[in-house]
Amino acid sequence: MKKNYSQYFLPNIAQARQRLQNKLIKHTIFDQSKNNKKIGQNYTFFVRTYGCQSNIRDTETIIGILHTLGFKPSSSLEKADLIILNTCAIRENAEKKVFGEIGFLKKLKKLNHKFHFGICGCMAQEEIVVNKIIKQIPHVDFIFGTHNIHMLPKILEQVLVHKQRVIQVFLKANEIIEGIPTYRTSKIKAYVNIMYGCDHFCSYCIVPYTRGQLRSRNKENILREIKYLIEQGYQEITLLGQNVNSYGVDLYDEYRFWNLLEEIAHTKIKRLRFVTSNPWNFSKKIVDVMKLHTNIMPYIHLPIQSGDEEILKEMKRSMKMEEYYNLIDYIRKLLPNCAISTDIIVGFPNENNQQFKNTIKMYERIQFDNAYTFVYSPRYGTPAALIKDRISIQVKQKRLMQLNELVRFYAKKNNEKWINQEVLVLVEGSSKTNPNTLTGYSPEWKVVNFTGKAKVGEIVKVKIISASRFSLNGEIV
């Protein structure tokens, strides 16, 4: 008999666009006493994470919950009894990787009678993806979304104890739940969510649908978490949000991101970072605060997406190029050593040659330290996906290659500026390619590989001897 999934919570793109502007976001505490049944004490687990820092942070929460349920970590995916794929939906290639992994996991299920696996993350919030899994991929045991990670104990109980297939994806997020167990993957660097969701709705972007509406955490809870991390010995904290500039607009009359940034800078944290910032509402007050506090690292990721104003208008990106240039100039005037990176989409529907040249012109004008570049990928449910595109994929790929030549050139040129200079590096461990070399990051978010003796977590002074596009190389002073 075909199972009726209408009783479950399923994603819906049209409804996901709706915002609860007239309803207050609830702030509640995770009830640990109701979510600590040891249902996983005879199981091992493995969580694979795709995508951005927000997904990495979500995985830490998922692992924290699994530990409280008695699950033990597995050394590899192949040896695990429970596998969770924390997915990304930002581009089509990311989804293809996940579906390829799902096909592989079907084989594991035949070899291990205890084996179960599920899907979560942004793909789980996509209507078209969940419908495909329900209809075509019966060996996926459970699906949950970005809004209901806190329900994982109940979901796993239904799957493992009651032998049910569970599809549990909340359409909308109307609360922030504090106090969910977490397992930090690093002992020296930590991510801290200051907000969730996005209300900007760029025409190409799936994030406002998969991550939900803007929800800011109470500043008291953020500061409490940061002070606890400092007490635990963390040296660096990165504040996370889909657009951190929008922090507080839904919660406070006047308190904004730069107020929070300054308040955190007054704590004893050694290094403070933030991602990501949409340039359309990036206030110069943020730069002013960075100028005043040396523990705020001089690195800003500022995605522009295109150097052409007509394309930006089609993208629903509220930014004039002159405004962007003025902002970059202001940053470099106040913070001369600040590294600036960006995101650029090549081949937005019907982008003509002159519009692409404007992007090249913009890149040569700014000379970013780095850029994350992509060929446009249509996302089901977004307005841009409905545009009939006349530009071939071959033309788009050729443009991407041309842009990436510039990216490589200026990345190396900017790194070479550091030769014969000294930088402070937070030691993270041995290099992946050379166990005799240590590695870490400079304040400007430059990878630094160096020789000498130092302990993980120390901040050491390194003299730069050489540089490539990807890293600086040096020795401890």
N, C-alpha and C positions, 0 to 999 in steps of 0.2 A: 504493500500500500504506500502510495506517495505521501510523504510527510507534509503537513501544512505548516509553513513557517510564518504565517500571518500573526501568530500569537507572540512572535519574538519581536524585539526591537531591531528594526532594519533602517539603514541610511536612506535618505531621500534628498537629492541635490536641491530640488526646488524649495523644500522646507528648510534645508540647511542655510539658505540665503537669508531667511527671515531673522531678524534680530529682536531681542526682548528688551527694547529700549525703555519701556515703561515699567519693567520689573527689576527689582534689586537683585543683584547676584548674592546668593547665600554664602556665608563663610562658616564652615562647619569643621569639626574635629573628627578624624578617623577613629572609630571605636575599635580599639585593639582587642578588647575582651570578646567581641563577637566574631573576630576574624583570625583566630589563632589555633583552629583545629589542626592537629598534626596529620592531615590527609596525605602529605607527601613524604612521610618518613621512610617509605620503602621505594622511593623514586629518586632518580638523578635528573638534572635539568641542564639545558643549554639554551641560551637566548642569543639569537643573531640579530644585530642591529644594522639597519640601512639608514642613510640620510644624515640629517643635520644634528646640531648639538641638542636640540629639543628632544629628539629621539634617543640620543645617548642618555640624557637625563631621565627620560621615561623608563629606559631599560634599568637604570639604577633603582628606580622605584619598584619595577616588576621583580627584580632580583631580591630586593628587600622583603617584599611580600612572600616570595617563594621560601626564603630562609625561615620566616616566622611559621610557615606551614610545614616545616620539617624536610623540605627538599634539600638534596645535596648537589653541589655543582659537579658537572661532568667535565672531564678533560677535553672531550671532543664531541662534536655533533653526532658522530656515528655511534658513540657509546651511551648516549642519553636516553632516558625513558620518556622524558617530556621535552619537547622543543617548542619554543615560541619565536616566531619571526616578527620582529618589530619593523614595520615596513615604511617606505617612503613613496609618495605619490607625485613628487614635484616634476618628474619627467617620465616619459614612456619607457626608457631604457631601465630605469629603476624597477618598474613593474615587471618587465620581462625577466629580470634577474630573479625576482621573487617567484614567479610562476615556474621558472626553471628549477628552483630549489624545491618547490612543492612536488614537482614530478619525481625528483630524486628521493624525497622523503617517503613517497609511496612504497618504494622498495624496502626502506627500513621498517615500515609497519608490518611487512610480511615476515620479517625475521625476528621481531620482538613482540610478544603478546601483550606486554605492559605498555608498549609504545603509544603515545598520544602526541598530537601537535596542533598548534593553533596559530592564528594570524591576528596581529593587532597593528596599531599605528595608523598612518594616514590612509593607506590603501583600504583598511577596514572601514573607513568613513565614506568610501566611494560606492555609490549605489550600483554602478555597473560591475564593479569588482565583486561585491558580495553576491549579487545575483548570479554571476558566472560560477562562483564557488558552490553556491547552493545547488545549481542545476547540473554542473559538470564535474565537480571535484568532491565526491562524497567522503574521501578519506581525510579531509580537514575536520578535526573534532570540535573546534570552537573558534569563534571570532568575537573579538571585543574591540571597541573603538578608543579614540584618544580621550573621550570624555568620561569613560567608566572603568579606568584602570583600577580604581579602588574596589571594584566588584570582583576582582580576580579570585579571591578566596571562595566566594559563592559559585562562580563559574566553574572552577576546578572541582569543587565538591559535586556539582551536577554531572560533570564529565567523568570523574574517576570513581565516585561512589555510586552514583545513580545511573551511570552508563548512558547519559543523554548527550546528544549533539546540541551545542549551545551557540546561538547567534544572538549576541547582545551588544547592539551598537546604538548608543543614545544619539538622537537627531540633534539635540541642542544641549549646550552646556550652560547651566544656570547656577552653578555653585563652584566654589573653590574649597577643596578639602585639605586641611592642614594635618600634619602629624602622621602621614602615611609612612610606613617603614621604608628605609632606603639603604642601599649598599653602595658606598662610594667606591668607584673603580680605581681611584687614585688617593693616596694619603697626603699629597702635597698641593694638588689643584682640584678645585671644586666648581661645579656649575650651580647657580642658584636662580631659579625662576622668579622673576619679579612680576610677570604678567603672562597671560595666555591669550591666544586668539588674535584676530585681526579684523577690522571693519573697513579696510580701505578698498577691497575688491578691484585690484588691478585686473584688466580684462583677460589676461593669460593665466592667472594664478589660481590654483586649487586650494591654497592654504586657508582662506577664510571659510571654506566649506568643511575642510577636514579638521581644522583646529578650533573652529567656532568663533563666537563673537569675543571682542575685547573684554578681558577680565583682569583687573589689577589686584594683586595681593595687598593685604594691609601692610603698611610700612613697618609696624611693630613686629609682625611675624617674620618679615624679611630680615630685619636687624637682629632679631633673636637667633635666627638660623645662622647668620654670618658670625655673630659673636661666639656661638657654639663651635663653629668650624675653626675659628681662630684659637679657641681654647684647646682644640684637638690637634693643633700644630700645622694647619693649612697655611701655605705661603701665598697662594694666589686664588682669587675668586673671579669667575666670569658671570656677570649678570645676563640672564637670558630673557628674550622676548621676541615675538615675531616682528615687532617694531618697538624697541624700548623707548623711543621718543614719546610714544603715546601713553606711557605709564601715568596713571593717576587721573586721566581725564574722565574716567567713569566712576571715580571713587571720591575724589577731593575737589573742592572749589578752586584752590590755588596751588596745592602741593603738586609738583611735577617731577619729571625724571631728573633734572639737574639738581633739584632739592634732595632727592634720594641719593644721588651720586655723591653729593658733598657730605651728606650725613654718614654714608658708609666710609668715605675717605677719612673721616675723623676717627674711625676705629683703628685698631692696631694691625689691620691687614697690610701685608708687605706689598702685594701687587693686586690691582683691581682692573678688570677689563669689562667690556660690554659688547654684545652683539644681539640683534642686528639693528641698524638704523636706516630708515627710509629718509632720503634727503629732503623730501617735500616738507617735512615738519621737524627737521633737525635744527634746533635752536642754537644760536651762537653762545647762549648762556652755558651750554654743555662744554664748549671749548674754553670758556672763561673759567669754569670750575676745574677743568683738566690743567689749566695753566697754574692754578693755585696749589695743586696737590701733586707732589712728585710720586705718590704711590698709585696714581691713576696712570696706567701705561699709555705711552704715546702711539697708539694704533687705533685706527678707525676704519671699519668696513662700511662703505657708503655706496650701495648698489644704485647705479644710474640706469642700467639696462639698454640704453641706446643714446647715441649722440645727436639724434635728429628729433626736432620738436614735433613734427607731424606724427612720427612713430610713437613718441611718448604720449601724445594725445590719444592715439588709438589704443595704447596700452592702459589708459586711464592713470597715467603717472603725472601728478600735478607738479610739474617742475619745468621751468624755463632754463635753457642752457646758461644764460647769463647769471641766473641765480645760483646755479650749481658751481660755475666758475668762481663767483664771489665767495661762496662758502669754502671752497677748496683754498682760495687765496687767504681767507681769514684764518683757517686752520694752520696753514704754513707760516703765516706771519707770527701767530702766537706760539706755535709749537713747531719750530724749524725742523726737528728730527722726527716728527710724527710720520709714521708709515700709513699710507692710505691704499686700500684695496677696493675692488668693486665687482659687480656682476654685470655681464653683458649678454644679451640674447641676440644672436644673429639669425636673420631670416624670418622675422615676424611677418605674418601674412602680407604679401604684396610689397614688401620692402624693396624699393628700387635701388639702382646702383648709386645714385647721388645720395640717397639717405644712408646707405652703408658707408659711403665716403665721409659723410658727416661724423659717423661714429669713429672712423679712423682719425679724422682731424681732431676730434675731441680727445682721443687717447694720446695723440702726439702732443697735444697742448698740456695735458695733466701729467702724463708719464707716471702712471700708477706703480706702486711697488709690486702689486700682483693683481690678477683678475681671474675670476671664474667665468669661463666663457662656454656658451652652449648654443647649439642649433635649436630654434624654437620647436617645442613639443606640444601639440594640441592636447588639452585636458578636457575630457568629457564634462559638460555642464558649465564650462566657462564661456563667456561671450565670444572670445577670440576663436574658439573652436568652431564657431558657426560661419566664420569668414571663408569664402571661397578663395583659395590661394593659387596664384598663377606662377609663383616662383618655384623652380625645380629644386629637388634636394641636392642635385649636383652643384648648382650655383651656390646654394647655402653652405655646403661643405667647403667649397673653394674659398668663399668669404671667411669662413671660420679659420681656415689655414692661414690666410693673410693676416687676420687679426692676431692669431696666436704667435705669429712671428714677431709682432710688435710687443706682445705680452712678454715673451722670452727675452727680447732685447732690453726692455726697460727694467725687467726684474733683475737681470744680471748687472745692468748699469747702476741701479740703485744699491745693489748689494756691494758692488766694488767701491762705493763711497766709504765703506767702513774699514777698508784695508788700512792697517797701521793705527787704527783706533782701538780703544778699549771699551768693552761692553760688559754689563752685568748680566750673568746668565743664571737662571734657575735650573739647577741640575736635576734631570729626570732619569738618568741612568746611562747605560751603555748604548752606543749606536747600534742599530739593527744590522748594519753592514760591516762593522768592525768592533769587536768586543773590547779592543784595547783603547777605544776612543769613547769619550763621554759626550753626551748630547743634552741640549736644553734650548730654551728660548730666551732671546733678548727682550727688553721692554718693547721693542718695536715689532714683536712677533716674527723675528727672524730665527730660523733654525740655526743653531750654532753647534758645530762639532769641534771638539777640542781635546788636547792631550793634557795630562796632569792628574793629580789626585784630588778627589772631592767626594763628598757623600751626597746621596740622593736627598733633595730638599734644601741643600745649601745654595746660597746665592754667591757666586764667585765672579771675580774680575777676569776677563779673557781678552787677550790681545789678538786681533784679527790679522791673519797672515795672508789668506787668499779667500776668494769668493766665487761662487757659481750662481746660476739662476736660483737654485733651490736652497742654498745654505751658505753660511759663513764658516770659515775654518780657522782655528787658532790654537793658542796655548794659554794655560792659566798663568797670570802674572804672578 
